Amino acid sequence: MYTDRAGRKVSGTMRAKMRVGSVRKQYRQANYGKPEDGIIESMELVMYPVGGPGNEEWNKSTPSGELKLVVNNEGAFPFIEQMPGKEFYLDITPVEESAPL
């Protein structure tokens, strides 16, 4: 739930159509750099709004920008490795204030 410009309470979802531009494997120190915790392998993927023929309507209304995600779940790596160049819908939905953490 959010408040629109007229002050009304409304609920909704914003949908973006994004294309994965790049995926790369990265390694970083676990637990904020404590050597005894070892190295974490993760995948970074970067998404951009779609463009080009067939996406004219999305170009008018899709939020602009860049989305960078870092995924540590090694089980998802094979899926992520196949993402470059593919398009996805990204739904942005407000979390209800009463939702537990």
C-alpha positions in Angstrom: 0.0 0.0 0.0 1.3 3.4 -0.9 -0.1 7.0 -1.2 -0.6 8.4 -4.7 -0.1 12.1 -5.6 -3.7 12.8 -4.7 -3.2 11.4 -1.2 -5.2 8.2 -1.8 -4.1 4.9 -0.4 -3.6 2.4 -3.3 -2.0 -0.9 -3.8 -0.3 -2.1 -6.8 2.7 -3.5 -8.6 5.1 -1.9 -11.0 6.3 -4.2 -13.8 9.6 -3.7 -15.7 10.8 -5.7 -18.7 14.5 -6.2 -18.3 17.2 -7.9 -20.3 20.2 -9.5 -18.7 23.3 -7.7 -20.0 26.1 -9.5 -18.2 26.8 -12.3 -15.8 30.1 -12.9 -14.2 31.4 -15.2 -11.5 33.1 -13.5 -8.6 35.0 -14.5 -5.5 35.1 -12.6 -2.3 36.2 -13.0 1.3 33.5 -14.5 3.5 32.3 -12.8 6.6 33.6 -9.3 5.9 37.2 -10.3 5.2 38.0 -12.7 8.0 40.6 -15.0 6.5 39.5 -18.0 8.6 36.1 -18.0 7.0 37.4 -18.6 3.5 36.2 -17.5 0.1 32.6 -17.2 -1.2 31.8 -17.8 -4.8 28.9 -15.8 -6.2 27.4 -14.8 -9.5 26.7 -11.1 -10.4 24.1 -10.3 -13.0 23.3 -6.9 -14.4 19.9 -6.1 -16.0 18.8 -3.2 -18.2 15.4 -2.1 -19.5 14.5 -3.7 -22.9 14.8 -1.8 -26.1 14.6 -2.4 -29.8 11.8 -3.5 -32.2 8.8 -5.0 -30.5 9.5 -3.2 -27.2 8.3 0.3 -28.1 5.4 0.2 -25.5 7.8 -1.1 -22.8 10.3 1.7 -23.7 7.6 4.3 -22.9 6.7 2.9 -19.5 9.4 0.7 -18.1 11.5 2.2 -15.3 14.9 3.2 -16.5 18.1 2.2 -14.9 20.3 -0.7 -14.0 19.7 -3.6 -11.6 22.7 -5.5 -10.2 22.1 -8.7 -8.2 24.7 -10.9 -6.5 23.6 -14.5 -5.9 25.4 -16.8 -3.5 23.2 -19.8 -4.0 25.4 -22.2 -6.0 22.4 -24.2 -7.0 21.2 -21.2 -9.0 24.5 -20.8 -10.9 23.6 -23.0 -13.9 20.3 -21.1 -14.4 22.1 -17.7 -14.1 24.8 -18.7 -16.5 22.2 -19.1 -19.2 20.6 -15.7 -18.6 22.7 -13.2 -20.7 20.6 -11.7 -23.5 17.3 -13.1 -22.2 14.4 -10.9 -21.1 12.6 -11.1 -17.8 9.7 -9.3 -16.1 10.6 -7.7 -12.8 7.7 -7.0 -10.5 8.1 -4.4 -7.8 5.4 -4.9 -5.1 5.3 -3.0 -1.8 5.8 -5.1 1.3 2.9 -4.8 3.7 3.9 -2.9 6.8 2.7 -5.7 9.0 4.7 -8.4 7.2 7.2 -10.2 9.5 10.9 -9.9 8.8 
